[in-house]
Amino acid sequence: MGGTAGTEHLGVRREGATLVLTLNRPEAKNALSLPMLVGLYDGWLEADADDGIRSVVLTGAGGSFCAGMDLKALAGKGMEGEQYRDRLKADPDLHWKAMLRHHRPRKPVIAAVEGY
């Protein structure tokens, strides 16, 4: 992935040997969206592939960590971007991999939680 992970709802930055993944939908208390799930999975893959990354920090923007799944997105409303739907069609398990149910990162993951 080479530093290319991230979407409009998930920020990715490198701080030394740490990859920081930031849930970035503060207006929705960082509720999970399809772009966020795709970005998360890409972030886990980027960390796994880069031996220079020694840990991953998962955090939320705007004073909230994550309020759960965006129910509108779950119902199929407001699912942004055709490329994200295509990714989910190509890998129907992607959302479980993003949430680490069906993917185990090779690096330690630290959750920096505040708020919801």
Steps between C-alpha positions, in 0.01 A plus 500: 500500500794730558328780691193514278239375748232744609166629384285804558388340829830350615820695544837325481830648611838367590673610821839335504444126521130542584211511254212709636151421368245769586126443468398836352125561501465719810162628380372141535705419813725296269229246422634237263435560131599298197788738413621471860491120495688484169760744635541300820561177315748670268674645806539157661643366174739794470631442853540127435694558177742764634773367730577860601164524672527353849156589642161641404295753697127515433329818614201723427477866398299768675481360855323173419649161428219321315125491557461170311367424154329774302150353475421698184804347334399157627157548338671592171434874523783749465761243402749730335709419196465225247859386565404402856198298391719329241755410770227353720359300207847369419559401865169448688705433816677839486294657779589217740866529403488877562359440847768235568256213534646319198843664483781491753753783460866408522571811710367604842184714484439767763157661532519863610141538621322808625130584506251261345 
